Amino acid sequence: MSTKSDDQSSAPVDPSESETTAANSTATTGETAVAADSRSPIAVIAGASGFIGGEVLTALRSRGYETRMIGRSPARSTVTWEDPDGIAELIDGADLLINLAGRSVGCRYTDANRQVIWDSRVDSTRALHAAVAAASAPPRLWINSSTATIYRHAMDRPQTEDDGDIGEGFSVDIAKAWEKEFFAGSLPATRRVALRMAIVLGDGAALNMLATAARSGAGGAQHEGWWFPHRRYRGIGPQASGPTVWRGHPPTHGRQRFSWVHIEDVLRAIRFIDEHEELSGPINVSNPQVSDNRSLMKALRKAVRMPVGIPAPRWLLETGMIVLRQESELVLKSRWVLPARLEAAGFDFRWTDIEAAAKHLLR
């Protein structure tokens, strides 16, 4: 299986060097115009400090983009979220805007964390929307992160962009509000795409947590079952959905679906969307060969060479999640998501085998 990226290796051109050369040489007017046209397009990335954001940043630079960043830390960003005027200036004239900002969901869904997760997604998208709407030269393409968790717990059939069923509860309400803010109003000069990403496998928290379980011998299938009712998964926002008390799904016996995507295919999908102007709206970024929980954990055990994997019924899994300060939704919700629009447009996923992907990432 080939793992070579489609990204080109051409280095970005420094605009200041082009200007200096044109000013100090005896070049003709035509040569000066060529130098001006050689300036790199500008890509603005919000949330570049995370696992996915860092990979996107590197990929864009390798393709010749001049990159600028919006984030929380002045030391790691061109401008921060506290500077709306700076954000507006940064975006005006940019060619591409990618927003991956959002507090990690790798935490317990306490009331405080729930609100931060909401605010970090909805407020950042609202701030970018205002800047794009006010720009005299807005980006031609705005890609905003979303999540395949927007679909319901599905054991019966796959979910696509056109016939998927939107779910309910906390994570779904976050996704709905995120996309509502993103697609609000008219931005006629800017094509908008919401990336409904499945769980991204790479050097990130999700894979690392599951691989640690596999290495310890606790990497068996995770089983839905009884646990104390709780309110952490209740809906959020002005149109909160779902029950206020969570009582779990019916037993899945470790057969809950696990939709995933290799980080290399995420980068390739972003480039594909950039180059295909017919794509807009919500786009599922999820490997078409959906695994299930049993197969996932088996692949991870094989990758780390651990022959033993103790199954985890919900009561045992929840005990471990309390210690790890995580939520069991990551492995117990059945995510069965297919990338219908990407495939219809001609995109091919390179990483479709869960065992090959696990071996590659955990080697």
N, C-alpha and C positions, 0 to 999 in steps of 0.2 A: 504493500500500500504506500502510495506516495504521500509524503508530508511536506513537500516543498511549497512554500507560500507563493501566491500570485504577485505579492508586492514587489515592485521594482526597487532597485537599489540606487537610483539616482539621488544625489544629495540636493537639499534645498539651495536655492540661489539667494545670496544675501543682497537685498535691495540696495543697501548702501554702497556695495562694491560696484553694482551696475551703474549707479548714479555718478560715482567718482570716475569710473572709466570713461563714461560718456562726456563728462565735463572737462577732463584733462587730456583727451586725445584729439587727434585731428581727423576723427572719423567723419564720414559724410552724414547728412541728415538721415538717410535711409538706415545706416548702421546704428545711429542713435535710437531710432524708432525700434529696431530689433532688440536692442539692449533693454529698452523700457518694457517691451512685451515679454521679456524673459523672466520677469519677476514672478516669484512663486505665488500661487493662490494661498489665501489665508484660511486656516481652519481654526475655529474657536472650540475648545473642549471644556465643558464644565464637568467637574468630578473626575479629573484625570489622575487623582492620587490613589484611587482604588485599583484592585487587581485587573479588572477589565479596562479601566481608563488608561492605565499605564501601557497596556498592550496596544490599545487603539492609538495612543500618542506616538508610540514607536513606529507603528505601521504607517500612519499618515506622514510622518517625517521621511520615511523611506520612499514614499511615493512622490516626494517633492513639495509637500505642503509646508508652509510656514505656520507654525503652531503657536497659539496663544491660549492661556488657561484662566479659568474662573474657579476659585475654590475658597476654602475657609482660611488657609494659611497664607499670609503675605509672602513668606519665604518661598513658597512653592507655587505661587500663582501670579499671573500678570495683574489681575485685579481680584478683589474679594467680593463676596456677596453684600458686604456693607457699603459698597460703592456703586450705586445704581447709575450714576453719570459715567463712571469708568466702564461699566458693562455696556452701556449704550454706545459709547465711543468705540469700544472694542469690536462690537458686532457690526456696526455700520461700515460697510465695505468688505466684510468677510465673505468668502465664497461658500463656506460650509460651517454649520453649527451642529455640534453633537453634545447632547446633554445626558450625562451618566450620573448626575448628582443624586445622592440619596443616602441616608444613614443605613448602615448594614442591618438586615433583618436577622442577623445572627445574634439574637439576644432573647431574653424572656420578655413577653409582651405585657409588661407592667403598664399602668396608666401613663407614666412618664415616658416610657419608651415608645408606646403606641403613638403619642402625640408628636414626638420627635420624628418618627418614621413618616408620619403624615406631612408635617411641616416641611421636612427636608426635600420632599418630592413635589408637593403641590406649590409651595412658596417659591422654590427655585424655578420651576417651570413658568409660573406667573411672571416672575421678574424677567425671564428671557423673552417671554411673549411680548411684554411691554417694550422691550428694547428692539425687537424685530419690527413690531408695528410702527415704531417711531423712526426707524432707520430710513435715510434717503436712498441708500443702496443696500437693501436687506440681503441676507444670504439666499442663494438660489435653492439650497436644500437644508432643512433642519431635521435631524434625526434625534428623536427623544427616546430614552430608555423607558420600557414598560415591562410587563411580566406575563408569562404564560399562565401564571397562577390566577389570572382573571377568569379562567374557565372553571366550571364546577368539578367536583370530585367525580371522575368518570371511569366506571368499570365496564360500561356497556358498549361504547363506541368512541371513536376519536373525535377531537374537536378541531375545527378549522376556522379561519377568519370569517367565512361566510355562513357556516351552519353550526358553529359552536354555541354552547349554552353558557352564558355568564353565570358565575356562581354567586355565593353570598358569604357574608362574614367579614372579618377585619381585613385580611389580605386582599380580598376581592374589592372591597370598598376603597382601599388605597389605590388599587390599579384603576378603578373607574374614575375616581377623582383626578388622578394623574393625567389620564387621557382626555378627560373633559376639559381640563385647563389647557392642555396642549392643543387640542383641535378647536378651541373657542375662537369665534370671530373669523374675519376674512383677512388672509394674508396672501393676496393674489400673486405676489412675486416670489413666494417661497413655497416650495414643495415640502410637505410634511409627512414623515414616516415615524410611526411608533413601533419600536422593536419589542414585540412580545417574546422575550427570551425565556427559554426553558432553563433549567439549572445548568450553568456553564461549568464545564469540567476543565480545570487548569490549576495553576498554583493559587487557588482561592480557598476560602474557608470551608465550603461545602465538601469538596473532594478531600481536603486534608482531614476533616473531622471523621468522615466515613472510612478513610484509609487507616486512621489511627485505631478505629474500632476493629478493622480487619487484622491489623498487625497484633493487636492484643489478644486475639482469639475470640473476641466478641462480635465478629463480623458475620453472624448468621442473618437470616431474613428477619425483618421487623414486622410484627403482626398487630393489626388493629384489634382492639378488644376493650374490655371495661377499664375505666379509670374514673376518679372522682370528677363530678361535673365542675366546670369552672367558667369564668366570664372573660378570659383573656382573648378568645377568638370572636367575641361579639362584634357587631358592626361598629363603624365609626363614621363621623361626619354628619351633615344635615340630613342625609338620606341613608342612615345606617340600615343595613340589611341583615337578615338571618336571625336566629334565636339569640336571646341575651345570655342564655346558659348553654354551654357547649357540652354535648354528651357523646361525641364521637361518631364515627361511621360504622356501618355494619362490618362484621369480621371480613378481612381480606385474605388471610392466610399467607401473607407475603406476596400476593399476586397483584397488589396495587401497582399501577403503571408508573414508570419513571421516565419522563421525557427529559432529554439532556442534549447538550450540544458542546462539541469540542471548541476551545477558545480559538483555534485556527480557523474553524468554519465561521465563527462570529466575525472575525476580521475579514474573511473573504465575502461574507454576506453584506457587510457594510460597504465594501468596495463595489460589489455588484449593484447594490441599491443606488450608490453614488452614480454609477454609469448607466443605469436604466431609468430614464425619466418617466416611463409609464407606471412605475411603482409609487404608490402613495397610500396613506391610511395605515391601519394596523397591519403589521407583517409578523407572522409567527417565525421565529428563528429557533428551530428545534429539529434535531435529526429525525428523518422519517422512519428510521428503524427504532421504534420505541422499545425500551427494555421494560422489565418489571423488577420489583425489589429483590426477588430471589436471584435473578440473573445478574443484577448489579452487584450484589454482595459476593456472589460467586466469582465474578470477574475481578473484584478487588482482592479477594483472598488469593486468587491465582497470581495476580500481579505482584503481591507482596510475599508470595510463597508461604502462606499460612494455611495448612491443610484443615485446620479446625475453625469452625465458626458457630458459636453458640447462638441459637435463635433468641430473639428478644420480643416476648409478648409485651403488650403496651404497658403493663404495670412495671416491668423491669426497665423498659425504655424510658418511661417518664422519670423514674428514679435517677437514671443516668443524666437525663436532660436537665434536671434540677441542679445537679452538681456542675454540669458544663455550662449552665446559664443559656440554654438553647431551647428551641421548641420542637416538638415531635412532628409538626406539620411538614417539615422538610422531607421526611421519609414515609409518612403515613397517608398523606393526601395522594390520591390517584390522579396523576397528571398524564393525560393521553392526548397529546397535541401534535398535529401534523402541519408542515409548512406548505400549505396548498398554493399560496400566491407566489412564493419563491420558486417552487418547482414548476409552476405553470409558466413562469417567465424564463425558465431554462437554467436555473441555478442547480448545481450538483454538489451534494455534501461529500467531502472526502472521508470524513470519519463517521462511519455508520455502524461499526462493530464495537460493542461495548468492551469486549475483552482486549481488542487491539488498542482501543483508546486508553484503557486503564493501564495496560502494559507500557504504552508510550509515555504517559504522564507520570507514572510512578516508578519508572526504571531507575 
